[in-house]
Amino acid sequence: MADHTKGKPRGLGRGLSALMADVNPVTEENNVPSNRQPDMMVPIEKVIANPDQPRRRFDQQDLDDLTASVKEKGVIQPLIVRPVEGGMYEIVAGERRWRASQAAQLHEVPVLVRDYSDLEVLEVAIIENIQRADLNAVEEAAGYKQLMEKFGHTQERLAEALGKSRSHIANLMRLLQLPEDVQEMVQRRDLSAGHARALITSENPTVLAKKVVKNGMSVRATEAMVRKEAGGDRPKSSKPAQRPASEKDADTKALEADLSSWLKMQVSIDHKTGTEAGTVTISYETLDQLDELCGILSR
């Protein structure tokens, strides 16, 4: 392996705008002209895939379309690579174009060479896929998990650097608690991330997931089914009742945590079952906090 520890690795988020500029998601996906010129042309057999690429699935139809474009126009948007041992180049961004180039039987591909650290390679891979909005929820969650486990970053730090809310990252990562067969349903997009989150607290997520897919159930219906399984159904009253704190869904709890962290005060959200209404309660401990809260609201 090449030595990627040369020099002090950049912290997550330092130079992130430069990484995002390199990814340039608008042009990369469609293989259309951009202002960037390649650093060099590299024999295709000297280019290798990134083993830590968070994206594991490539839609064959999309790949076929890209292959047709490459056959007609060539690879217009350079791949981003980094040099590795043995005179090889590891893909940082552009694996789809590399695969399409192989299918089109090209002998060389245009590249931008960058001396990225392992952390930056993973950052770029995640950014590239997330910005295109075609990475499924489980793959995205796995990418965040890699950043946290390999490099010790917190959800808050990831959220700040990657432009995502902490609740978004937290909710996605909870999907990794589900059995592999349910995660597979999410990866096939048979099950949405919302459906999957509702199943996390279920004792039989696989059984319920199959029922959701078979019956085409909505997320709200799935949540109700999970509550019923847990014995959480209550007789309906004429007046919509507030949902007890113990029955709050993951999104509500995450939103409470986000608001509490931002305001530095305890926030509680109570949503009235069966309606779009509810209440937000903010608890202050000192008059100074109350003054601060009034200042925020008056702005």
C-alpha positions, 0 to 999 in steps of 0.5 A: 500500500502507498503511504498516505500518512505523509504530512499531517492529515487534514481534519474533516471539513478543512478544505471541504469546499475544495473537495466539493469543487473537485467532485463537481456533481452537476457535470460528473454524473452526466459526462458533459463538458466542464472547464476542468482539463485533465492532468494526464491520460492514464492507461485504463488497466492502471486505474483501480477502484477504491475498496472503501467506496460506500456505493455498492450498487450501480444501476445497469440501465444507467451504466449502459446509458453512460457507456453509450455516451462514452462510446460516442463522446469519450470520457469528457469529465476527468476521473479524480484519482490518487497515486498508489503503490506500483504505479497505479491510480486509485479512483477517488471519484468517477467509478461509474465513468471508469466502469463505462470506459471499460465496457466501451473498451477504451484504452485510457481515461483522463484523470485529475491526480490528487494527493488525498489522505484516506480520510479525504478519499472517503469524504469525496466518495461520500460527497460525490454520492450524496450530492447526486441523491442516488445513494440509497439510505443504507449505503449513505449510513454505512459511509457515515459509519466509516467516517465515525469508526475509522476516524473518530468523528462525531455526528455533530462534526459530520453534520457541520462538515457535510451540510447535513442535520445531525438528526438526518445522520442519526436517523440514517445510522439507526437503519444499520440496527435492522437485520440484513434482509431488511437493509437489503430491502432498503437498498433495493428501494423496495422499502423507504428509509421512513418505513425502515425507521418505523421498523427499528423498534419492532420485535419482528422487523423482517416479518413486518417489512415483508408485510409493508412491501406486500401491501404497499403500506404508507409510513404512517400505517407502518408506524401504527402497525409497529405500535399495535405489535407493541401493544401501544394502540389505545381506544380512540377518543373524540378529542385527539390526544397528545402522543406520550413521550415514550411513543414519539417517533425517531424523527421527533426525538431527533428534532427535540435533541437538535433544538435543545442543543441549539437553544441550550434549553430543554425542548419537548415536541408533542404532536397530536395523533391524527392531526398536523397540529401539536405543541412545542415546549421550551423549558428555561432554568434562569431568567437570563435564558428566558431573556435569550429566548425572547431575543431569539424569537423577536429576531 
